Amino acid sequence: MSYEQLKLGNQLCFPFYAASRLITRQYQPYLDRLGITYPQYLVMLVLWESDGASVNQISDKLILNTNTVTPLLKRMEKQGLISRTRAGDDERKVIVRLTRDGKKMKRAAALIPERLASGLITGSMTVDDLLMLRERLHSLIKTLTIKDQAING
């Protein structure tokens, strides 16, 4: 038996893993200037879109477990980017809000997506290619999320 199915080049998962790592690496110089990590940037994106989100809402949006998000939020609170408070109606619920510094960071961060995209556009990769790829990945994420919920429900 030749085990073709076990060759790295035949794996579905490896191109996603490699692309994710390489794209995250492209973000790093911009995020270093802001003093945040890529996971912190993702949290900030959620809060810039919807300030006052619960930890569960942030976790759901980022497709992460709350036990992954909570330590991240604690570090961001120490950095002065967010505040965490218990909800008045349910003490188990923690609400996350941007601080003044967190809100100020939005202006500098607004340039990141365009700069990143312009660095990815080459003769073989167009804006339309990137937009189509994003939409296809959203479809894949939706499919995988449904399957994950059915398995781990």
C-alpha positions in Angstrom: 0.0 0.0 0.0 1.4 3.4 -1.0 -0.5 5.5 1.6 -1.1 8.4 -0.8 -3.7 9.7 1.6 -1.0 10.4 4.2 1.2 12.6 2.0 1.3 16.2 3.2 0.5 17.5 -0.3 -2.7 15.5 -0.4 -4.1 16.9 2.9 -7.1 19.3 2.9 -6.1 20.7 6.3 -2.5 21.7 5.6 -3.1 24.5 3.0 -5.6 26.1 5.5 -3.2 25.8 8.4 -0.2 27.2 6.4 -2.3 30.0 4.8 -3.6 31.0 8.3 -0.2 31.1 9.8 1.3 33.1 6.9 -1.6 35.6 6.8 -1.3 36.0 10.6 2.4 36.7 10.1 1.6 39.4 7.6 -0.5 41.1 10.2 2.2 41.1 12.8 4.1 44.3 11.9 0.8 46.3 12.0 -0.3 44.7 15.3 3.1 45.2 16.9 2.7 49.0 16.3 -0.6 48.8 18.2 0.9 46.6 20.9 -1.6 43.7 20.5 -1.5 40.1 19.3 -3.6 38.7 16.5 -6.1 37.1 18.9 -6.4 40.4 20.7 -7.0 42.1 17.3 -9.9 39.7 16.6 -11.5 40.6 20.0 -11.1 44.3 19.2 -12.7 43.7 15.8 -15.7 42.2 17.6 -15.9 45.0 20.1 -15.5 47.8 17.5 -18.5 46.2 15.7 -20.5 45.7 18.9 -19.2 47.3 22.1 -20.7 45.8 25.2 -20.6 42.2 24.1 -20.7 39.4 26.6 -17.8 36.9 26.9 -20.1 34.2 25.4 -21.0 36.5 22.4 -17.3 37.2 21.8 -16.5 33.5 22.1 -19.3 32.5 19.7 -18.3 35.1 17.1 -14.6 34.0 17.2 -15.5 30.3 17.3 -13.4 29.9 20.5 -14.2 28.4 23.9 -14.7 30.8 26.7 -11.8 29.3 28.6 -9.6 30.4 25.7 -11.1 33.9 25.5 -11.2 34.7 29.2 -7.4 34.8 29.8 -7.1 36.9 26.6 -9.6 39.4 28.0 -7.8 39.5 31.3 -4.6 40.5 29.6 -6.4 43.1 27.5 -8.0 44.6 30.6 -4.5 44.9 32.2 -3.4 46.7 29.0 -6.2 49.2 29.5 -8.0 48.3 26.2 -11.2 46.9 27.7 -13.2 46.7 30.9 -15.1 43.6 32.2 -18.1 43.9 34.4 -20.8 41.5 35.6 -24.2 42.0 34.1 -26.7 43.4 36.5 -29.5 41.0 35.5 -27.2 37.8 35.6 -24.0 37.7 37.6 -22.8 34.8 35.6 -22.7 37.0 32.5 -19.6 39.2 31.9 -19.9 42.2 29.7 -16.9 43.5 27.8 -16.6 47.1 26.8 -13.9 49.2 25.1 -12.0 51.7 27.2 -11.1 55.1 25.8 -7.7 53.7 24.7 -9.5 50.7 23.0 -11.8 53.1 21.1 -8.8 55.3 20.1 -7.0 52.3 18.6 -9.8 51.8 16.1 -8.5 54.7 13.9 -5.0 53.3 13.6 -6.4 49.8 13.0 -8.7 50.9 10.2 -5.8 51.0 7.8 -4.7 47.4 8.4 -7.2 45.5 6.2 -6.4 47.6 3.1 -2.7 47.4 3.6 -2.8 43.7 4.1 -5.0 43.2 1.1 -2.8 45.3 -1.1 0.2 43.2 -0.1 -1.6 40.1 -1.2 -2.7 41.3 -4.6 -0.2 40.1 -7.3 -0.4 39.2 -10.9 -1.9 35.8 -10.0 -4.2 37.1 -7.1 -6.7 39.8 -7.7 -9.1 41.7 -5.4 -11.9 39.6 -6.9 -10.0 36.4 -6.1 -9.5 37.5 -2.5 -13.2 38.4 -2.1 -14.3 35.1 -3.7 -11.9 33.2 -1.4 -13.3 34.9 1.6 -16.8 34.0 0.7 -15.9 30.4 0.0 -14.1 30.2 3.4 -17.2 31.7 5.1 -19.3 28.9 3.5 -16.8 26.3 4.6 -16.8 27.7 8.2 -20.6 27.6 8.2 -20.6 24.0 7.1 -18.0 22.9 9.6 -19.7 24.8 12.4 -23.0 23.0 11.7 -21.2 19.6 11.7 -19.3 20.5 14.9 -22.5 21.4 16.6 -24.1 18.1 15.5 -21.2 16.1 16.9 -20.4 18.1 20.0 -23.8 19.7 20.4 
